[in-house]
Amino acid sequence: PADDFRAQLELGLAHAAFGGQKFSDAEKRYRRVLETYGASDAAPEAQYWAGVAKYKGTNDPGALKATADAFKQRFKDSTWAKKASVWG
């Protein structure tokens, strides 16, 4: 489906920004995937990486805890929630 394809493209752009150490831009892009394509398979991954990007950009470990807490509300049964659970 077109929306799933777009979500994956947006996720790829976010990963590229992250890889280029443009953490603020990466976080914004991950959050856009989460907001625009929240029902897609890319959304849980975007939620995870948005938290990591925020942490990398600010060195605030609270960003990781907030991400783990967010997974308790949304996508709690996803693989990405399991990965983030160590931060909670």
HTML snippet that shows the backbone in 3Dmol.js (N, CA, C, O; Angstrom):
<script src="https://3Dmol.org/build/3Dmol-min.js"></script>
<div id="view" style="width:600px;height:400px;position:relative"></div>
<script>
const pdb = `
ATOM      1  N   PRO A   1       0.825  -1.216   0.000  1.00  0.00           N
ATOM      2  CA  PRO A   1       0.000   0.000   0.000  1.00  0.00           C
ATOM      3  C   PRO A   1       0.863   1.272   0.000  1.00  0.00           C
ATOM      4  O   PRO A   1       1.964   1.298   0.550  1.00  0.00           O
ATOM      5  N   ALA A   2       0.346   2.286  -0.611  1.00  0.00           N
ATOM      6  CA  ALA A   2       1.092   3.537  -0.786  1.00  0.00           C
ATOM      7  C   ALA A   2       1.529   4.147   0.545  1.00  0.00           C
ATOM      8  O   ALA A   2       2.661   4.617   0.662  1.00  0.00           O
ATOM      9  N   ASP A   3       0.650   4.146   1.547  1.00  0.00           N
ATOM     10  CA  ASP A   3       1.014   4.751   2.836  1.00  0.00           C
ATOM     11  C   ASP A   3       2.148   3.991   3.518  1.00  0.00           C
ATOM     12  O   ASP A   3       3.015   4.602   4.144  1.00  0.00           O
ATOM     13  N   ASP A   4       2.148   2.683   3.404  1.00  0.00           N
ATOM     14  CA  ASP A   4       3.245   1.896   3.993  1.00  0.00           C
ATOM     15  C   ASP A   4       4.558   2.199   3.276  1.00  0.00           C
ATOM     16  O   ASP A   4       5.612   2.289   3.905  1.00  0.00           O
ATOM     17  N   PHE A   5       4.484   2.354   1.971  1.00  0.00           N
ATOM     18  CA  PHE A   5       5.674   2.687   1.191  1.00  0.00           C
ATOM     19  C   PHE A   5       6.205   4.061   1.586  1.00  0.00           C
ATOM     20  O   PHE A   5       7.408   4.233   1.786  1.00  0.00           O
ATOM     21  N   ARG A   6       5.309   5.037   1.697  1.00  0.00           N
ATOM     22  CA  ARG A   6       5.715   6.391   2.110  1.00  0.00           C
ATOM     23  C   ARG A   6       6.312   6.383   3.514  1.00  0.00           C
ATOM     24  O   ARG A   6       7.306   7.062   3.772  1.00  0.00           O
ATOM     25  N   ALA A   7       5.718   5.627   4.407  1.00  0.00           N
ATOM     26  CA  ALA A   7       6.233   5.535   5.778  1.00  0.00           C
ATOM     27  C   ALA A   7       7.654   4.986   5.779  1.00  0.00           C
ATOM     28  O   ALA A   7       8.514   5.484   6.505  1.00  0.00           O
ATOM     29  N   GLN A   8       7.901   3.970   4.975  1.00  0.00           N
ATOM     30  CA  GLN A   8       9.243   3.401   4.896  1.00  0.00           C
ATOM     31  C   GLN A   8      10.235   4.383   4.278  1.00  0.00           C
ATOM     32  O   GLN A   8      11.387   4.449   4.707  1.00  0.00           O
ATOM     33  N   LEU A   9       9.804   5.137   3.284  1.00  0.00           N
ATOM     34  CA  LEU A   9      10.676   6.157   2.693  1.00  0.00           C
ATOM     35  C   LEU A   9      11.027   7.231   3.716  1.00  0.00           C
ATOM     36  O   LEU A   9      12.185   7.629   3.839  1.00  0.00           O
ATOM     37  N   GLU A  10      10.028   7.690   4.441  1.00  0.00           N
ATOM     38  CA  GLU A  10      10.268   8.709   5.473  1.00  0.00           C
ATOM     39  C   GLU A  10      11.189   8.164   6.560  1.00  0.00           C
ATOM     40  O   GLU A  10      12.060   8.876   7.059  1.00  0.00           O
ATOM     41  N   LEU A  11      10.993   6.918   6.918  1.00  0.00           N
ATOM     42  CA  LEU A  11      11.851   6.282   7.916  1.00  0.00           C
ATOM     43  C   LEU A  11      13.290   6.222   7.408  1.00  0.00           C
ATOM     44  O   LEU A  11      14.230   6.450   8.170  1.00  0.00           O
ATOM     45  N   GLY A  12      13.460   5.922   6.141  1.00  0.00           N
ATOM     46  CA  GLY A  12      14.789   5.907   5.542  1.00  0.00           C
ATOM     47  C   GLY A  12      15.462   7.264   5.581  1.00  0.00           C
ATOM     48  O   GLY A  12      16.661   7.355   5.848  1.00  0.00           O
ATOM     49  N   LEU A  13      14.704   8.324   5.318  1.00  0.00           N
ATOM     50  CA  LEU A  13      15.256   9.682   5.397  1.00  0.00           C
ATOM     51  C   LEU A  13      15.666  10.020   6.826  1.00  0.00           C
ATOM     52  O   LEU A  13      16.683  10.675   7.053  1.00  0.00           O
ATOM     53  N   ALA A  14      14.873   9.571   7.774  1.00  0.00           N
ATOM     54  CA  ALA A  14      15.211   9.799   9.186  1.00  0.00           C
ATOM     55  C   ALA A  14      16.488   9.058   9.553  1.00  0.00           C
ATOM     56  O   ALA A  14      17.349   9.599  10.248  1.00  0.00           O
ATOM     57  N   HIS A  15      16.609   7.822   9.088  1.00  0.00           N
ATOM     58  CA  HIS A  15      17.823   7.047   9.354  1.00  0.00           C
ATOM     59  C   HIS A  15      19.048   7.723   8.730  1.00  0.00           C
ATOM     60  O   HIS A  15      20.128   7.731   9.321  1.00  0.00           O
ATOM     61  N   ALA A  16      18.874   8.281   7.544  1.00  0.00           N
ATOM     62  CA  ALA A  16      19.989   8.971   6.884  1.00  0.00           C
ATOM     63  C   ALA A  16      20.422  10.184   7.706  1.00  0.00           C
ATOM     64  O   ALA A  16      21.618  10.426   7.869  1.00  0.00           O
ATOM     65  N   ALA A  17      19.468  10.938   8.219  1.00  0.00           N
ATOM     66  CA  ALA A  17      19.800  12.094   9.062  1.00  0.00           C
ATOM     67  C   ALA A  17      20.510  11.629  10.330  1.00  0.00           C
ATOM     68  O   ALA A  17      21.490  12.240  10.757  1.00  0.00           O
ATOM     69  N   PHE A  18      20.021  10.559  10.926  1.00  0.00           N
ATOM     70  CA  PHE A  18      20.649  10.010  12.132  1.00  0.00           C
ATOM     71  C   PHE A  18      22.080   9.577  11.832  1.00  0.00           C
ATOM     72  O   PHE A  18      22.996   9.882  12.596  1.00  0.00           O
ATOM     73  N   GLY A  19      22.271   8.879  10.739  1.00  0.00           N
ATOM     74  CA  GLY A  19      23.597   8.415  10.353  1.00  0.00           C
ATOM     75  C   GLY A  19      24.561   9.567  10.093  1.00  0.00           C
ATOM     76  O   GLY A  19      25.772   9.430  10.269  1.00  0.00           O
ATOM     77  N   GLY A  20      24.006  10.709   9.670  1.00  0.00           N
ATOM     78  CA  GLY A  20      24.816  11.903   9.457  1.00  0.00           C
ATOM     79  C   GLY A  20      24.977  12.740  10.711  1.00  0.00           C
ATOM     80  O   GLY A  20      25.475  13.865  10.657  1.00  0.00           O
ATOM     81  N   GLN A  21      24.555  12.191  11.837  1.00  0.00           N
ATOM     82  CA  GLN A  21      24.633  12.835  13.149  1.00  0.00           C
ATOM     83  C   GLN A  21      23.843  14.149  13.211  1.00  0.00           C
ATOM     84  O   GLN A  21      24.189  15.057  13.966  1.00  0.00           O
ATOM     85  N   LYS A  22      22.796  14.232  12.419  1.00  0.00           N
ATOM     86  CA  LYS A  22      21.863  15.362  12.459  1.00  0.00           C
ATOM     87  C   LYS A  22      20.679  14.918  13.322  1.00  0.00           C
ATOM     88  O   LYS A  22      19.576  14.667  12.837  1.00  0.00           O
ATOM     89  N   PHE A  23      20.964  14.835  14.615  1.00  0.00           N
ATOM     90  CA  PHE A  23      20.018  14.181  15.519  1.00  0.00           C
ATOM     91  C   PHE A  23      18.699  14.939  15.676  1.00  0.00           C
ATOM     92  O   PHE A  23      17.643  14.315  15.786  1.00  0.00           O
ATOM     93  N   SER A  24      18.743  16.252  15.687  1.00  0.00           N
ATOM     94  CA  SER A  24      17.505  17.024  15.802  1.00  0.00           C
ATOM     95  C   SER A  24      16.625  16.810  14.570  1.00  0.00           C
ATOM     96  O   SER A  24      15.416  16.610  14.691  1.00  0.00           O
ATOM     97  N   ASP A  25      17.230  16.853  13.403  1.00  0.00           N
ATOM     98  CA  ASP A  25      16.494  16.614  12.166  1.00  0.00           C
ATOM     99  C   ASP A  25      15.954  15.181  12.144  1.00  0.00           C
ATOM    100  O   ASP A  25      14.808  14.948  11.760  1.00  0.00           O
ATOM    101  N   ALA A  26      16.781  14.237  12.554  1.00  0.00           N
ATOM    102  CA  ALA A  26      16.350  12.840  12.583  1.00  0.00           C
ATOM    103  C   ALA A  26      15.151  12.672  13.513  1.00  0.00           C
ATOM    104  O   ALA A  26      14.173  12.012  13.162  1.00  0.00           O
ATOM    105  N   GLU A  27      15.232  13.268  14.692  1.00  0.00           N
ATOM    106  CA  GLU A  27      14.102  13.143  15.635  1.00  0.00           C
ATOM    107  C   GLU A  27      12.823  13.685  15.023  1.00  0.00           C
ATOM    108  O   GLU A  27      11.768  13.059  15.127  1.00  0.00           O
ATOM    109  N   LYS A  28      12.909  14.852  14.384  1.00  0.00           N
ATOM    110  CA  LYS A  28      11.716  15.445  13.753  1.00  0.00           C
ATOM    111  C   LYS A  28      11.150  14.514  12.685  1.00  0.00           C
ATOM    112  O   LYS A  28       9.936  14.342  12.578  1.00  0.00           O
ATOM    113  N   ARG A  29      12.033  13.924  11.906  1.00  0.00           N
ATOM    114  CA  ARG A  29      11.581  13.024  10.840  1.00  0.00           C
ATOM    115  C   ARG A  29      10.942  11.755  11.414  1.00  0.00           C
ATOM    116  O   ARG A  29       9.916  11.293  10.917  1.00  0.00           O
ATOM    117  N   TYR A  30      11.552  11.199  12.458  1.00  0.00           N
ATOM    118  CA  TYR A  30      10.947  10.016  13.100  1.00  0.00           C
ATOM    119  C   TYR A  30       9.578  10.366  13.671  1.00  0.00           C
ATOM    120  O   TYR A  30       8.629   9.595  13.527  1.00  0.00           O
ATOM    121  N   ARG A  31       9.474  11.502  14.304  1.00  0.00           N
ATOM    122  CA  ARG A  31       8.184  11.896  14.890  1.00  0.00           C
ATOM    123  C   ARG A  31       7.133  12.137  13.808  1.00  0.00           C
ATOM    124  O   ARG A  31       5.949  11.869  14.013  1.00  0.00           O
ATOM    125  N   ARG A  32       7.569  12.640  12.666  1.00  0.00           N
ATOM    126  CA  ARG A  32       6.634  12.843  11.551  1.00  0.00           C
ATOM    127  C   ARG A  32       6.091  11.493  11.070  1.00  0.00           C
ATOM    128  O   ARG A  32       4.903  11.378  10.769  1.00  0.00           O
ATOM    129  N   VAL A  33       6.948  10.480  10.997  1.00  0.00           N
ATOM    130  CA  VAL A  33       6.484   9.137  10.624  1.00  0.00           C
ATOM    131  C   VAL A  33       5.455   8.662  11.642  1.00  0.00           C
ATOM    132  O   VAL A  33       4.405   8.134  11.276  1.00  0.00           O
ATOM    133  N   LEU A  34       5.759   8.850  12.900  1.00  0.00           N
ATOM    134  CA  LEU A  34       4.868   8.418  13.976  1.00  0.00           C
ATOM    135  C   LEU A  34       3.516   9.120  13.897  1.00  0.00           C
ATOM    136  O   LEU A  34       2.475   8.487  14.069  1.00  0.00           O
ATOM    137  N   GLU A  35       3.532  10.422  13.639  1.00  0.00           N
ATOM    138  CA  GLU A  35       2.289  11.196  13.581  1.00  0.00           C
ATOM    139  C   GLU A  35       1.498  10.947  12.306  1.00  0.00           C
ATOM    140  O   GLU A  35       0.273  10.828  12.342  1.00  0.00           O
ATOM    141  N   THR A  36       2.195  10.869  11.183  1.00  0.00           N
ATOM    142  CA  THR A  36       1.512  10.756   9.887  1.00  0.00           C
ATOM    143  C   THR A  36       1.123   9.323   9.562  1.00  0.00           C
ATOM    144  O   THR A  36       0.074   9.080   8.965  1.00  0.00           O
ATOM    145  N   TYR A  37       1.955   8.386   9.949  1.00  0.00           N
ATOM    146  CA  TYR A  37       1.737   6.979   9.596  1.00  0.00           C
ATOM    147  C   TYR A  37       1.684   6.108  10.850  1.00  0.00           C
ATOM    148  O   TYR A  37       2.294   5.041  10.900  1.00  0.00           O
ATOM    149  N   GLY A  38       0.964   6.564  11.838  1.00  0.00           N
ATOM    150  CA  GLY A  38       0.902   5.891  13.134  1.00  0.00           C
ATOM    151  C   GLY A  38       0.362   4.475  13.102  1.00  0.00           C
ATOM    152  O   GLY A  38       0.587   3.710  14.040  1.00  0.00           O
ATOM    153  N   ALA A  39      -0.341   4.112  12.051  1.00  0.00           N
ATOM    154  CA  ALA A  39      -0.890   2.758  11.950  1.00  0.00           C
ATOM    155  C   ALA A  39       0.003   1.843  11.114  1.00  0.00           C
ATOM    156  O   ALA A  39      -0.315   0.669  10.924  1.00  0.00           O
ATOM    157  N   SER A  40       1.099   2.368  10.624  1.00  0.00           N
ATOM    158  CA  SER A  40       1.979   1.568   9.755  1.00  0.00           C
ATOM    159  C   SER A  40       2.944   0.710  10.568  1.00  0.00           C
ATOM    160  O   SER A  40       3.109   0.904  11.772  1.00  0.00           O
ATOM    161  N   ASP A  41       3.566  -0.228   9.896  1.00  0.00           N
ATOM    162  CA  ASP A  41       4.584  -1.068  10.539  1.00  0.00           C
ATOM    163  C   ASP A  41       5.817  -0.252  10.915  1.00  0.00           C
ATOM    164  O   ASP A  41       6.590  -0.663  11.780  1.00  0.00           O
ATOM    165  N   ALA A  42       6.007   0.891  10.280  1.00  0.00           N
ATOM    166  CA  ALA A  42       7.173   1.738  10.550  1.00  0.00           C
ATOM    167  C   ALA A  42       7.023   2.552  11.831  1.00  0.00           C
ATOM    168  O   ALA A  42       8.021   3.033  12.367  1.00  0.00           O
ATOM    169  N   ALA A  43       5.814   2.715  12.330  1.00  0.00           N
ATOM    170  CA  ALA A  43       5.565   3.586  13.477  1.00  0.00           C
ATOM    171  C   ALA A  43       6.295   3.167  14.753  1.00  0.00           C
ATOM    172  O   ALA A  43       6.914   4.025  15.383  1.00  0.00           O
ATOM    173  N   PRO A  44       6.258   1.898  15.172  1.00  0.00           N
ATOM    174  CA  PRO A  44       6.987   1.536  16.395  1.00  0.00           C
ATOM    175  C   PRO A  44       8.496   1.782  16.279  1.00  0.00           C
ATOM    176  O   PRO A  44       9.140   2.222  17.231  1.00  0.00           O
ATOM    177  N   GLU A  45       9.038   1.492  15.110  1.00  0.00           N
ATOM    178  CA  GLU A  45      10.464   1.741  14.900  1.00  0.00           C
ATOM    179  C   GLU A  45      10.755   3.240  14.965  1.00  0.00           C
ATOM    180  O   GLU A  45      11.772   3.655  15.520  1.00  0.00           O
ATOM    181  N   ALA A  46       9.872   4.039  14.407  1.00  0.00           N
ATOM    182  CA  ALA A  46      10.040   5.493  14.447  1.00  0.00           C
ATOM    183  C   ALA A  46       9.986   6.008  15.884  1.00  0.00           C
ATOM    184  O   ALA A  46      10.747   6.900  16.257  1.00  0.00           O
ATOM    185  N   GLN A  47       9.084   5.442  16.688  1.00  0.00           N
ATOM    186  CA  GLN A  47       8.993   5.861  18.088  1.00  0.00           C
ATOM    187  C   GLN A  47      10.303   5.551  18.818  1.00  0.00           C
ATOM    188  O   GLN A  47      10.811   6.383  19.569  1.00  0.00           O
ATOM    189  N   TYR A  48      10.838   4.369  18.596  1.00  0.00           N
ATOM    190  CA  TYR A  48      12.091   3.964  19.229  1.00  0.00           C
ATOM    191  C   TYR A  48      13.224   4.914  18.836  1.00  0.00           C
ATOM    192  O   TYR A  48      13.914   5.461  19.696  1.00  0.00           O
ATOM    193  N   TRP A  49      13.403   5.099  17.540  1.00  0.00           N
ATOM    194  CA  TRP A  49      14.526   5.900  17.076  1.00  0.00           C
ATOM    195  C   TRP A  49      14.365   7.387  17.372  1.00  0.00           C
ATOM    196  O   TRP A  49      15.362   8.099  17.489  1.00  0.00           O
ATOM    197  N   ALA A  50      13.141   7.866  17.495  1.00  0.00           N
ATOM    198  CA  ALA A  50      12.933   9.266  17.894  1.00  0.00           C
ATOM    199  C   ALA A  50      13.515   9.484  19.283  1.00  0.00           C
ATOM    200  O   ALA A  50      14.150  10.508  19.537  1.00  0.00           O
ATOM    201  N   GLY A  51      13.305   8.541  20.172  1.00  0.00           N
ATOM    202  CA  GLY A  51      13.871   8.641  21.520  1.00  0.00           C
ATOM    203  C   GLY A  51      15.383   8.569  21.524  1.00  0.00           C
ATOM    204  O   GLY A  51      16.045   9.309  22.252  1.00  0.00           O
ATOM    205  N   VAL A  52      15.931   7.676  20.712  1.00  0.00           N
ATOM    206  CA  VAL A  52      17.384   7.547  20.632  1.00  0.00           C
ATOM    207  C   VAL A  52      17.990   8.822  20.046  1.00  0.00           C
ATOM    208  O   VAL A  52      19.013   9.307  20.529  1.00  0.00           O
ATOM    209  N   ALA A  53      17.356   9.361  19.005  1.00  0.00           N
ATOM    210  CA  ALA A  53      17.861  10.593  18.386  1.00  0.00           C
ATOM    211  C   ALA A  53      17.830  11.757  19.378  1.00  0.00           C
ATOM    212  O   ALA A  53      18.759  12.563  19.429  1.00  0.00           O
ATOM    213  N   LYS A  54      16.755  11.835  20.164  1.00  0.00           N
ATOM    214  CA  LYS A  54      16.679  12.906  21.166  1.00  0.00           C
ATOM    215  C   LYS A  54      17.795  12.743  22.192  1.00  0.00           C
ATOM    216  O   LYS A  54      18.449  13.716  22.565  1.00  0.00           O
ATOM    217  N   TYR A  55      18.007  11.523  22.641  1.00  0.00           N
ATOM    218  CA  TYR A  55      19.090  11.263  23.599  1.00  0.00           C
ATOM    219  C   TYR A  55      20.443  11.634  23.007  1.00  0.00           C
ATOM    220  O   TYR A  55      21.244  12.303  23.659  1.00  0.00           O
ATOM    221  N   LYS A  56      20.698  11.206  21.782  1.00  0.00           N
ATOM    222  CA  LYS A  56      21.990  11.487  21.150  1.00  0.00           C
ATOM    223  C   LYS A  56      22.199  12.990  20.963  1.00  0.00           C
ATOM    224  O   LYS A  56      23.327  13.475  21.051  1.00  0.00           O
ATOM    225  N   GLY A  57      21.127  13.721  20.707  1.00  0.00           N
ATOM    226  CA  GLY A  57      21.237  15.162  20.493  1.00  0.00           C
ATOM    227  C   GLY A  57      21.362  15.966  21.760  1.00  0.00           C
ATOM    228  O   GLY A  57      21.898  17.074  21.741  1.00  0.00           O
ATOM    229  N   THR A  58      20.872  15.424  22.876  1.00  0.00           N
ATOM    230  CA  THR A  58      20.838  16.193  24.129  1.00  0.00           C
ATOM    231  C   THR A  58      21.653  15.572  25.257  1.00  0.00           C
ATOM    232  O   THR A  58      21.962  16.244  26.241  1.00  0.00           O
ATOM    233  N   ASN A  59      21.999  14.306  25.124  1.00  0.00           N
ATOM    234  CA  ASN A  59      22.658  13.540  26.203  1.00  0.00           C
ATOM    235  C   ASN A  59      21.806  13.475  27.464  1.00  0.00           C
ATOM    236  O   ASN A  59      22.330  13.311  28.566  1.00  0.00           O
ATOM    237  N   ASP A  60      20.509  13.601  27.301  1.00  0.00           N
ATOM    238  CA  ASP A  60      19.573  13.530  28.421  1.00  0.00           C
ATOM    239  C   ASP A  60      18.990  12.117  28.484  1.00  0.00           C
ATOM    240  O   ASP A  60      18.186  11.745  27.629  1.00  0.00           O
ATOM    241  N   PRO A  61      19.384  11.322  29.490  1.00  0.00           N
ATOM    242  CA  PRO A  61      18.857   9.956  29.571  1.00  0.00           C
ATOM    243  C   PRO A  61      17.350   9.913  29.809  1.00  0.00           C
ATOM    244  O   PRO A  61      16.724   8.871  29.611  1.00  0.00           O
ATOM    245  N   GLY A  62      16.768  11.016  30.225  1.00  0.00           N
ATOM    246  CA  GLY A  62      15.324  11.074  30.400  1.00  0.00           C
ATOM    247  C   GLY A  62      14.582  10.832  29.094  1.00  0.00           C
ATOM    248  O   GLY A  62      13.439  10.374  29.101  1.00  0.00           O
ATOM    249  N   ALA A  63      15.229  11.140  27.973  1.00  0.00           N
ATOM    250  CA  ALA A  63      14.612  10.894  26.667  1.00  0.00           C
ATOM    251  C   ALA A  63      14.397   9.403  26.442  1.00  0.00           C
ATOM    252  O   ALA A  63      13.406   8.996  25.836  1.00  0.00           O
ATOM    253  N   LEU A  64      15.317   8.603  26.927  1.00  0.00           N
ATOM    254  CA  LEU A  64      15.177   7.153  26.770  1.00  0.00           C
ATOM    255  C   LEU A  64      14.082   6.611  27.674  1.00  0.00           C
ATOM    256  O   LEU A  64      13.297   5.758  27.259  1.00  0.00           O
ATOM    257  N   LYS A  65      14.024   7.102  28.903  1.00  0.00           N
ATOM    258  CA  LYS A  65      12.959   6.674  29.824  1.00  0.00           C
ATOM    259  C   LYS A  65      11.589   7.068  29.276  1.00  0.00           C
ATOM    260  O   LYS A  65      10.638   6.289  29.330  1.00  0.00           O
ATOM    261  N   ALA A  66      11.504   8.297  28.746  1.00  0.00           N
ATOM    262  CA  ALA A  66      10.236   8.759  28.174  1.00  0.00           C
ATOM    263  C   ALA A  66       9.818   7.866  27.006  1.00  0.00           C
ATOM    264  O   ALA A  66       8.631   7.606  26.810  1.00  0.00           O
ATOM    265  N   THR A  67      10.783   7.408  26.246  1.00  0.00           N
ATOM    266  CA  THR A  67      10.481   6.517  25.126  1.00  0.00           C
ATOM    267  C   THR A  67       9.969   5.174  25.644  1.00  0.00           C
ATOM    268  O   THR A  67       8.983   4.646  25.131  1.00  0.00           O
ATOM    269  N   ALA A  68      10.630   4.626  26.649  1.00  0.00           N
ATOM    270  CA  ALA A  68      10.163   3.365  27.241  1.00  0.00           C
ATOM    271  C   ALA A  68       8.755   3.528  27.791  1.00  0.00           C
ATOM    272  O   ALA A  68       7.922   2.635  27.634  1.00  0.00           O
ATOM    273  N   ASP A  69       8.479   4.657  28.433  1.00  0.00           N
ATOM    274  CA  ASP A  69       7.145   4.916  28.971  1.00  0.00           C
ATOM    275  C   ASP A  69       6.109   5.037  27.850  1.00  0.00           C
ATOM    276  O   ASP A  69       4.979   4.567  27.985  1.00  0.00           O
ATOM    277  N   ALA A  70       6.505   5.672  26.743  1.00  0.00           N
ATOM    278  CA  ALA A  70       5.580   5.823  25.612  1.00  0.00           C
ATOM    279  C   ALA A  70       5.185   4.467  25.044  1.00  0.00           C
ATOM    280  O   ALA A  70       4.054   4.282  24.595  1.00  0.00           O
ATOM    281  N   PHE A  71       6.122   3.518  25.064  1.00  0.00           N
ATOM    282  CA  PHE A  71       5.806   2.183  24.576  1.00  0.00           C
ATOM    283  C   PHE A  71       4.819   1.457  25.486  1.00  0.00           C
ATOM    284  O   PHE A  71       4.158   0.518  25.045  1.00  0.00           O
ATOM    285  N   LYS A  72       4.710   1.862  26.711  1.00  0.00           N
ATOM    286  CA  LYS A  72       3.721   1.247  27.604  1.00  0.00           C
ATOM    287  C   LYS A  72       2.302   1.653  27.194  1.00  0.00           C
ATOM    288  O   LYS A  72       1.333   0.957  27.498  1.00  0.00           O
ATOM    289  N   GLN A  73       2.195   2.791  26.500  1.00  0.00           N
ATOM    290  CA  GLN A  73       0.895   3.285  26.055  1.00  0.00           C
ATOM    291  C   GLN A  73       0.554   2.838  24.629  1.00  0.00           C
ATOM    292  O   GLN A  73      -0.605   2.590  24.299  1.00  0.00           O
ATOM    293  N   ARG A  74       1.582   2.744  23.806  1.00  0.00           N
ATOM    294  CA  ARG A  74       1.366   2.493  22.382  1.00  0.00           C
ATOM    295  C   ARG A  74       2.421   1.513  21.880  1.00  0.00           C
ATOM    296  O   ARG A  74       3.591   1.623  22.248  1.00  0.00           O
ATOM    297  N   PHE A  75       2.034   0.587  21.072  1.00  0.00           N
ATOM    298  CA  PHE A  75       2.925  -0.412  20.478  1.00  0.00           C
ATOM    299  C   PHE A  75       3.571  -1.315  21.529  1.00  0.00           C
ATOM    300  O   PHE A  75       4.681  -1.805  21.323  1.00  0.00           O
ATOM    301  N   LYS A  76       2.895  -1.536  22.642  1.00  0.00           N
ATOM    302  CA  LYS A  76       3.496  -2.266  23.766  1.00  0.00           C
ATOM    303  C   LYS A  76       3.833  -3.717  23.445  1.00  0.00           C
ATOM    304  O   LYS A  76       4.648  -4.320  24.142  1.00  0.00           O
ATOM    305  N   ASP A  77       3.237  -4.283  22.424  1.00  0.00           N
ATOM    306  CA  ASP A  77       3.530  -5.671  22.069  1.00  0.00           C
ATOM    307  C   ASP A  77       4.522  -5.790  20.913  1.00  0.00           C
ATOM    308  O   ASP A  77       4.736  -6.881  20.384  1.00  0.00           O
ATOM    309  N   SER A  78       5.121  -4.678  20.527  1.00  0.00           N
ATOM    310  CA  SER A  78       6.049  -4.708  19.398  1.00  0.00           C
ATOM    311  C   SER A  78       7.461  -5.101  19.839  1.00  0.00           C
ATOM    312  O   SER A  78       7.817  -4.993  21.012  1.00  0.00           O
ATOM    313  N   THR A  79       8.234  -5.550  18.890  1.00  0.00           N
ATOM    314  CA  THR A  79       9.642  -5.863  19.144  1.00  0.00           C
ATOM    315  C   THR A  79      10.378  -4.623  19.628  1.00  0.00           C
ATOM    316  O   THR A  79      11.278  -4.711  20.463  1.00  0.00           O
ATOM    317  N   TRP A  80       9.992  -3.478  19.102  1.00  0.00           N
ATOM    318  CA  TRP A  80      10.665  -2.226  19.484  1.00  0.00           C
ATOM    319  C   TRP A  80      10.386  -1.877  20.942  1.00  0.00           C
ATOM    320  O   TRP A  80      11.238  -1.286  21.606  1.00  0.00           O
ATOM    321  N   ALA A  81       9.220  -2.228  21.444  1.00  0.00           N
ATOM    322  CA  ALA A  81       8.908  -1.999  22.856  1.00  0.00           C
ATOM    323  C   ALA A  81       9.816  -2.843  23.736  1.00  0.00           C
ATOM    324  O   ALA A  81      10.266  -2.387  24.787  1.00  0.00           O
ATOM    325  N   LYS A  82      10.082  -4.053  23.315  1.00  0.00           N
ATOM    326  CA  LYS A  82      10.987  -4.923  24.068  1.00  0.00           C
ATOM    327  C   LYS A  82      12.390  -4.326  24.113  1.00  0.00           C
ATOM    328  O   LYS A  82      13.051  -4.362  25.151  1.00  0.00           O
ATOM    329  N   LYS A  83      12.837  -3.784  22.998  1.00  0.00           N
ATOM    330  CA  LYS A  83      14.164  -3.177  22.939  1.00  0.00           C
ATOM    331  C   LYS A  83      14.248  -1.962  23.859  1.00  0.00           C
ATOM    332  O   LYS A  83      15.273  -1.737  24.503  1.00  0.00           O
ATOM    333  N   ALA A  84      13.167  -1.177  23.921  1.00  0.00           N
ATOM    334  CA  ALA A  84      13.150   0.049  24.740  1.00  0.00           C
ATOM    335  C   ALA A  84      12.909  -0.251  26.220  1.00  0.00           C
ATOM    336  O   ALA A  84      13.142   0.613  27.066  1.00  0.00           O
ATOM    337  N   SER A  85      12.455  -1.438  26.538  1.00  0.00           N
ATOM    338  CA  SER A  85      12.082  -1.750  27.926  1.00  0.00           C
ATOM    339  C   SER A  85      13.260  -1.637  28.898  1.00  0.00           C
ATOM    340  O   SER A  85      13.045  -1.411  30.089  1.00  0.00           O
ATOM    341  N   VAL A  86      14.464  -1.786  28.431  1.00  0.00           N
ATOM    342  CA  VAL A  86      15.631  -1.682  29.317  1.00  0.00           C
ATOM    343  C   VAL A  86      15.823  -0.252  29.840  1.00  0.00           C
ATOM    344  O   VAL A  86      16.541  -0.033  30.815  1.00  0.00           O
ATOM    345  N   TRP A  87      15.185   0.701  29.192  1.00  0.00           N
ATOM    346  CA  TRP A  87      15.317   2.109  29.617  1.00  0.00           C
ATOM    347  C   TRP A  87      14.302   2.486  30.668  1.00  0.00           C
ATOM    348  O   TRP A  87      14.442   3.522  31.319  1.00  0.00           O
ATOM    349  N   GLY A  88      13.284   1.669  30.850  1.00  0.00           N
ATOM    350  CA  GLY A  88      12.198   2.010  31.767  1.00  0.00           C
ATOM    351  C   GLY A  88      12.521   1.625  33.139  1.00  0.00           C
ATOM    352  O   GLY A  88      11.717   1.838  34.046  1.00  0.00           O
TER     353      GLY A  88
END
`;
const viewer = $3Dmol.createViewer("view");
viewer.addModel(pdb, "pdb");
viewer.setStyle({}, {cartoon: {color: "spectrum"}});
viewer.zoomTo();
viewer.render();
</script>
